[in-house]
Amino acid sequence: MNEYSLQHKKAWEFDAYDFWVRTAGTPEERASKDKENPRKMLKQYANYFDSFEGVKVANICGSCGKKAIPLALLGAEVTVFDISEANKKYAMETAEAAGVNIGYEVCDIMEIDMDKYAGFFDVVFMEGGILHYFHDIDVFMNVMNGLLKTGGKMICSDFHPFTKISDILELQQPTMSYFSTDIFEGEMAHARFYDEEIRKQIPKCHYRKYTISEIINSIIGNGFTLERFDEHPSWENEKLPGEFTAIAKKDMKGADKWLA
């Protein structure tokens, strides 16, 4: 695990289990909400899945299982890949309370065991803003391609690149030139919810934010056919873009590298 990934692991294991209990409820309480209406818990992302029953899904940076467990309740076979043991603890307890099984691999996404998982999944799915944790988007997209079966689908939903130049989502992240390629230090996503003294103790993360063209070109250049690119309004101001979702299929030219 490289140095910046180790730093991210420290940040995402800081008080994480207790944070989820405070904000999402106990695992039993969260499971009850998930079971009540799993499709609703997936929000708009449900519309990007062709089906659920028996579909093998890699949930990238799946955190506390907030999307993995609804997917499992709908019949998907879900494996979460995430860097935090504390996130895994909450997710696995919630899955048990919901009466479903999920897989959960605690690892650096760049070091997923391809002997085990190359060409294994029908869908790779990510949401909630994760691309900025990875400093080389081409390496990241290459790994995503490697996880998929030929013809498999990537559902990549993330913060809109306009958040580079304006804190559209009010995440209290630094802003910069839209075309900046700098890696910068910033707080992890939940730091703003703590009082100032605790906030100072939370390990920082090291981010790299991308432009729209960098994201699209990386998808196309790493063995995918881009099928759709949707932009979604900010939850803080519907006149501004807040998120995007890219839908891409693994094409034949990307099929052989990981399976050779």
ABEGO torsion letter per residue (X at the ends): XBAAAAAAAAAAABGAAAAAAAAAEBAAAAAAAAAABAAAAAEAAAAABABABGBBBBBBGAEAGAAAAAAAAAGBBBBBBBABAAAAAAAAAAAAAAGBBBBBBBBBAAABBAAAABGABABBBBBGGAAAABABAAAAAAAAAAABBBGBBBBBBBBBAAAAABBAAGAGBBBBBAABABBBBBBBAAAAABBAAAAAABBBBBBBBBBAAAAAAAAAAAGBBBABBBBBBBAABAABBABBBBBBBBBAAAAAAAAX
